[in-house]
């Protein structure tokens, strides 16, 4: 991976802070932590929304606040005045935008939350980058932009103009807005299409957590499309390495879109088997129909990220699942609070 000990790409000294949005969220928390461990200063932004248990977000944030190099700013990126105030006070040299309203299924019933956070929020951050002359803007896109694409593996050159969920549409709109700001104002924008990220401190609305919770409680786990699903599960440490490389790599184009995945689609029932082994319990499976907005398979072509970022995922699902389970079992208080919000 590229050395992260050098100054911010596109200008600014190595003492300049990096603005990271979504630091109370799963990926943002891990990225901020990695930067802090390398001696970087981080300004973290999050609105702690209650989409899933706020207690989990608070626990993540408390870990970051224990580091003197971390400054937390609580507020909504959809509020331009709030974003502008943060940027002018802290003068970051780079923006790493990982905040978003997550979840495909939730977007079916709560569309306006996605418009505000994912579209307006991203536009606000791009505009602030323009006003302050911030030269590199790294942001989270998603494998969901590939929609119902049946050509595997998914490549950045594939057409992505047929999203099948509003969440996917907002993520594609982020890529298009980034292109405009790169073209008109010279901001280097690096969009990262994440593929099913999992690991310790993960999201409780995703299969890894939901399945583990249900297995431990002796409850049936919902398996959509009767288990005929494949996902490119990508361990959080590999994603963090890719994000860091995107922040500091040399030789990138002004406008980049890169897949970050494990490039190894896994059967959903294989995930269930690994969880059963790690938890030491059998799962009761409840077959369910395919859900609106879902796709049968995801599979990342990462050849471009390998070339541009030196990206090389190192954690197979067989190693990542036990790591997640170890963390999950070591934090029963957090698991209980998350479970309490579902009831």
C-alpha positions in Angstrom: 0.0 0.0 0.0 1.0 3.6 -0.5 2.8 5.4 2.4 0.4 7.4 4.4 3.2 9.3 6.2 3.5 11.9 3.5 1.6 15.2 3.2 -2.0 15.3 2.0 -2.3 14.6 -1.7 -2.9 17.8 -3.6 -1.6 20.1 -1.0 -1.4 20.7 2.8 1.2 19.6 5.3 1.1 16.3 7.2 0.0 18.4 10.2 -3.1 19.5 8.5 -6.3 17.7 9.6 -8.3 15.3 7.4 -12.0 15.8 7.5 -13.7 12.3 7.7 -17.5 12.2 7.6 -19.4 9.3 9.2 -16.9 8.6 12.0 -19.6 7.1 14.2 -20.5 4.7 11.4 -18.8 1.4 10.7 -16.3 2.3 7.9 -15.7 5.9 9.0 -14.9 4.7 12.5 -12.2 2.3 11.3 -10.8 4.7 8.8 -10.5 7.5 11.4 -8.9 5.1 13.8 -6.3 4.0 11.2 -5.4 7.6 10.4 -5.0 8.4 14.1 -2.7 5.5 14.7 -0.5 6.9 12.0 -0.3 10.2 13.8 -2.8 12.1 11.5 -5.2 14.7 12.9 -8.8 13.9 12.2 -11.9 16.0 12.3 -14.8 13.6 12.5 -18.4 14.5 11.5 -21.5 12.5 12.3 -25.2 13.2 13.1 -25.7 10.0 15.2 -29.0 9.3 13.5 -31.1 6.4 14.9 -31.3 4.3 11.8 -29.7 1.6 14.0 -28.8 1.6 17.7 -27.2 5.0 18.7 -25.5 3.2 21.5 -23.2 1.4 19.0 -22.4 4.7 17.4 -21.6 6.3 20.8 -19.3 3.4 21.7 -17.4 3.8 18.5 -17.1 7.5 18.9 -15.9 7.2 22.5 -12.9 5.2 21.3 -12.0 7.9 18.8 -12.4 10.7 21.4 -9.8 9.0 23.6 -7.2 10.0 21.0 -5.9 13.6 21.4 -5.7 13.9 17.6 -9.4 13.5 17.1 -12.0 16.3 17.1 -15.6 15.4 16.9 -18.2 17.6 15.3 -21.9 16.6 15.7 -24.3 17.7 13.0 -25.9 17.1 9.7 -23.9 17.3 6.5 -27.2 18.3 4.7 -26.8 21.6 6.6 -24.5 23.7 4.4 -23.8 26.3 7.2 -22.7 23.5 9.5 -20.4 22.0 7.0 -18.9 25.4 6.0 -18.3 26.3 9.7 -16.4 23.1 10.3 -14.3 23.5 7.2 -13.4 27.2 7.9 -12.5 26.5 11.5 -10.4 23.4 10.9 -9.1 24.0 7.4 -8.7 20.3 6.4 -6.3 19.4 3.6 -8.4 16.5 2.4 -12.0 15.3 2.7 -12.8 11.6 3.1 -16.6 11.4 2.8 -18.0 8.2 4.2 -21.2 9.4 5.8 -24.5 8.3 4.2 -27.9 7.0 4.9 -27.3 3.3 4.4 -29.5 0.4 3.6 -31.2 -0.7 0.4 -34.5 -1.9 1.9 -34.9 1.2 4.2 -34.8 3.4 1.2 -38.0 1.8 -0.1 -40.0 3.4 2.7 -37.9 6.4 3.7 -36.8 8.1 0.4 -36.4 11.6 1.6 -33.8 10.7 4.2 -31.6 9.4 1.4 -32.1 12.6 -0.7 -31.0 14.8 2.2 -28.0 12.8 3.5 -26.7 11.2 0.3 -27.4 13.8 -2.3 -27.6 17.2 -0.5 -24.9 16.2 2.0 -22.5 15.2 -0.7 -23.2 18.3 -2.8 -22.5 20.4 0.3 -19.1 18.8 0.9 -18.1 19.1 -2.8 -19.0 22.8 -2.7 -17.0 23.3 0.4 -14.0 21.6 -1.2 -14.4 24.0 -4.1 -14.6 27.1 -1.9 -11.6 26.1 0.2 -9.4 24.8 -2.6 -9.2 21.3 -1.2 -7.7 19.3 -4.1 -8.6 15.7 -3.3 -12.1 14.4 -2.3 -12.4 10.7 -1.5 -15.9 9.4 -1.1 -17.9 6.2 -0.6 -19.9 4.9 -3.5 -21.4 1.4 -3.5 -21.6 -1.9 -5.5 -25.3 -1.2 -5.5 -24.8 1.2 -8.5 -24.4 -1.9 -10.7 -28.1 -2.6 -10.2 -29.3 -5.7 -11.9 -26.1 -6.2 -13.8 -25.7 -9.9 -14.7 -22.3 -9.6 -16.2 -19.7 -10.8 -13.7 -17.4 -9.6 -12.3 -18.6 -6.1 -12.0 -16.2 -3.7 -13.7 -16.0 0.1 -13.5 -16.5 0.2 -17.2 -19.9 -1.5 -17.0 -23.0 0.7 -17.6 -24.6 1.8 -14.3 -27.6 3.8 -15.5 -30.3 1.3 -14.3 -30.3 1.4 -10.5 -32.9 -0.8 -8.8 -33.1 1.0 -5.4 -33.2 4.6 -4.4 -30.1 4.0 -2.3 -28.2 3.0 -5.5 -29.6 6.0 -7.4 -28.2 8.4 -4.7 -24.8 6.7 -4.8 -24.7 7.0 -8.6 -25.7 10.7 -8.3 -22.7 11.2 -6.0 -20.5 9.9 -8.8 -22.0 12.2 -11.3 -21.8 15.2 -9.1 -18.2 14.4 -8.4 -17.5 14.3 -12.1 -19.0 17.8 -12.5 -16.8 19.2 -9.8 -13.7 17.5 -11.2 -14.4 18.8 -14.7 -15.4 22.4 -13.8 -13.2 23.1 -10.7 -10.2 20.7 -11.0 -11.0 18.9 -7.7 -9.6 15.4 -7.8 -12.4 13.1 -6.8 -11.9 9.4 -6.0 -15.1 7.3 -5.8 -14.8 3.9 -4.1 -17.5 1.3 -4.8 -17.5 -0.8 -1.6 -18.7 -4.5 -1.8 -20.5 -5.9 1.4 -18.1 -4.7 4.1 -18.1 -6.6 7.4 -16.1 -7.1 10.5 -15.8 -6.0 14.2 -17.9 -2.9 15.1 -20.0 -3.6 12.0 -23.5 -2.6 11.1 -26.3 -4.4 12.8 -28.6 -4.1 9.8 -26.5 -6.4 7.7 -26.6 -10.2 7.4 -23.4 -10.9 9.4 -24.8 -9.3 12.6 -28.5 -10.3 12.0 -27.5 -14.0 11.5 -25.2 -14.1 14.5 -27.8 -12.4 16.7 -30.5 -14.8 15.6 -28.4 -17.9 16.0 -27.4 -17.0 19.5 -31.0 -16.3 20.4 -32.2 -19.6 18.9 -34.4 -17.8 16.4 -34.8 -18.5 12.7 -32.6 -16.4 10.4 -34.3 -14.9 7.3 -32.5 -16.1 4.1 -33.7 -14.3 1.1 -34.1 -15.8 -2.3 -34.1 -19.2 -0.5 -30.4 -18.8 0.1 -29.5 -18.5 -3.6 -27.5 -15.4 -3.1 -23.8 -14.7 -3.5 -22.0 -11.7 -2.0 -18.5 -10.3 -2.4 -17.9 -10.1 1.4 -15.0 -7.7 2.1 -13.3 -7.5 5.5 -13.0 -4.1 7.1 -9.2 -4.0 7.3 -8.9 -4.6 3.6 -11.4 -1.8 2.9 -9.5 0.6 5.2 -6.2 -0.1 3.4 -7.9 0.7 0.1 -9.4 4.0 1.5 -6.1 5.1 2.9 -4.4 4.4 -0.4 -7.0 6.4 -2.2 -6.3 9.3 0.1 -2.5 9.4 -0.5 -1.7 7.5 -3.7 0.2 9.3 -6.5 -0.6 9.0 -10.1 -4.4 9.0 -9.9 -6.6 10.6 -12.6 -8.5 13.8 -11.8 -11.7 11.7 -11.7 -11.5 8.1 -10.5 -14.0 5.3 -9.8 -12.6 2.2 -8.2 -14.0 -1.1 -7.0 -13.0 -2.2 -3.5 -14.0 -5.8 -2.9 -12.6 -9.2 -2.0 -13.2 -10.3 -5.6 -14.5 -13.6 -4.3 -18.3 -14.0 -4.2 -19.4 -16.4 -1.5 -22.7 -18.3 -1.2 -25.0 -17.0 1.5 -25.4 -20.5 3.0 -21.6 -20.8 3.2 -21.7 -17.7 5.4 -24.3 -19.4 7.6 -22.1 -22.5 7.9 -19.1 -20.4 9.0 -21.2 -18.5 11.6 -22.5 -21.8 12.9 -18.9 -23.1 13.4 -17.6 -19.9 15.0 -20.6 -19.6 17.3 -20.8 -23.3 18.1 -24.5 -23.4 17.4 -26.8 -24.6 14.6 -28.9 -22.1 12.7 -32.6 -22.4 12.0 -33.1 -21.1 8.4 -36.3 -19.5 7.2 -36.3 -19.2 3.4 -37.7 -15.9 2.2 -38.4 -14.5 -1.3 -36.1 -12.1 -3.0 -36.6 -8.6 -1.7 -37.2 -5.5 -3.8 -33.9 -3.8 -4.5 -31.8 -6.9 -3.9 -29.6 -8.6 -6.5 -28.6 -12.3 -6.6 -24.8 -11.8 -6.9 -22.1 -9.2 -6.4 -18.5 -9.7 -7.6 -15.9 -7.0 -7.9 -13.3 -6.8 -10.6 -10.5 -5.1 -8.6 -7.8 -5.0 -11.4 -8.0 -1.2 -11.6 -7.6 -0.8 -7.8 -4.7 -3.2 -7.8 -3.0 -1.1 -10.5 -3.9 2.3 -9.1 -3.8 1.7 -5.4 -1.8 -1.4 -4.9 -5.0 -2.8 -3.4 -4.8 -6.5 -2.4 -7.5 -7.9 -0.1 -5.9 -10.4 2.4 -8.8 -11.7 4.5 -10.9 -14.5 3.2 -14.4 -15.0 4.6 -13.2 -18.1 6.5 -10.9 -15.9 8.5 -13.0 -12.8 8.7 -16.1 -14.4 10.1 -14.3 -15.8 13.2 -12.8 -12.4 13.8 -16.3 -10.8 13.7 -17.7 -13.5 16.0 -14.9 -13.1 18.5 -15.6 -9.3 18.7 -19.4 -9.9 18.9 -19.1 -12.4 21.8 -16.7 -10.0 23.6 -19.3 -7.2 23.6 -22.5 -8.6 25.0 -23.5 -5.2 26.3 -23.5 -3.7 22.9 -25.2 -6.7 21.3 -27.9 -6.5 24.0 -28.5 -2.8 23.3 -28.7 -3.4 19.6 -31.2 -6.2 20.1 -33.2 -4.0 22.4 -33.8 -1.5 19.6 -35.3 -4.2 17.4 -38.1 -5.0 19.9 
